[in-house]
């Protein structure tokens, strides 16, 4: 990755940390009591010095507090059992969907691109295709006006 001068908190780094926290959280059984220590661990990472710490917390708490609703929405556009979706892929989709639904000021294209960047860093090519397809369908559902204005 290239180095750049960062003067404002970095949301991409916050998303990376959020995915790592969500992965660890789900792998550990989904115990909400683990979240503060998992977040603290990500905040100590030297290569993420400039991450937007408040956004990291907002993302993790948003996803963990709304997992059932997010999974319900995701299961409606996935052609297989959501239980068969890999932990990492599912959490990338959950994170992006949460942003699509809650952070309307962020264009859906930016959200999808960020999710695909995370997928490039953490998954393989078939997973990226799956994530892209699912997020495109979810964008058509939750950002219908924005999607139709771009076509």
N, C-alpha and C positions, 0 to 999 in steps of 0.2 A: 504494500500500500504506500501511497505517496504521503509525504508530510506536508501539512499546510498550516499556515498561521490561523489560529482559532481565537476569535475575540468574543464569541458568544457561546453559550453552552451548546454542545453538540448532541443533536437528537439521534443521529445515526448510531453513535456510541451507546446512547441510552437504550436504543432498540436492541443492539447486540447484547448488552447486559441483561435486558429484560428477557430475551430468548433464553439466555443461559440460566437465569433465575427460574423461569417457568419450566424449563426442562428438568432442572434439579428438583423443583417443587413437585412436579408430576411424578418423576422417577422415585421420589421419596415417599410417595403415597398421597400427595396432595394435602398435607397438613399445613393449614394456614399459620400455625405457630412457628413454622420454619422460615416464613417469608422475611421477617426483619433480619435474621442472621444471613440469609442468602443474599439479600440486597446489600448488606454491609460488606460482604465478601466481594461483591462486584464493584463497590465504591472504592475499594482498596487497590484495584488493578491500576498499575502505573501507566499502562498504555491507554487508559480511559480517563485520564486526568481532567479532560475538558467536557466529559459527558454531562448532559443536562440531568442532574440528580433528581430534581422534582419531577421531570417527565418520566424518568425510570420508575419512580415510585407510582406515579399515576398509571403507567402502562401495566405494571405488575398487579397493582390492586384492582384496576379496571378489569383485567382478564380473569384474575382469580375470583373476584366477587361476582362475575357474570358468566362463568364457565358453562353452566347449564344452558343459558339462553344462547350463547355463542355456538355451542355444540349443536343445539337444536336447529339453528339457522344453517350451519354448515352441513348437517346431515341431510337437509332438504335439497342440496345441490350436488352432493357426492353420490356417485353411483355404486357405493359399497358401504359396508358398515363402518361407522366412524371409529369403532374399536380397532379396525384393521389399519387405520392410518398411523404411521409412525409418530411417536411422541414429538420429535422435532418438527416435522411437517405440520402436524396439527397445531402446535403452539405458534408457528409462524403465521398460519392462517388465522388463528384466534386473535393474535396481536393485530394483524392487519384489519380484520373485521371489526374489532373493537374501535380502532381508529376511524374506520369508515363510518361507523354508527355514531361515535361520540365527538370526533374532531372534524366537524364539517368544514372548518376553514382550511383544512389540508386537502388539496385536490386528490381525487381517488387515484389518478395516474401516479402521483408521488407516493402514495401509500403502497400501491402495487409494486412500483420500482424499488422501494425500500425493502419490501418483503422478498423480492427476487434477489436483491443484493445479499440479504441474510441467507437466502437459500443457496446462493453461489458459495458462500463461505462455509456453510454447515451441511449441505446435502449434495446429492448427485443429480445428474441431468434429468432422469425420470421424475424425481421428486420436484424439481423446479417446474417441469411441465405440468405436473399435477397441481402445484400451488398456483401457478399462473391461471390455469383453467378454472379452478375453484374461485379464485378472487375475481376473475372476469365475470363469472356468473353472479357472485355476490354483489359486485359493483352495479350490475344491471338491476338488481333488486333494491339495493339500499341507496344508490346514487343515480337513480333512474333519470332524473332531469339532467344531471351533469353528464351522464353517459350519452343521452340522446342529443345534447347540445354539441357534442364533439364529433358526431357522425355525419 
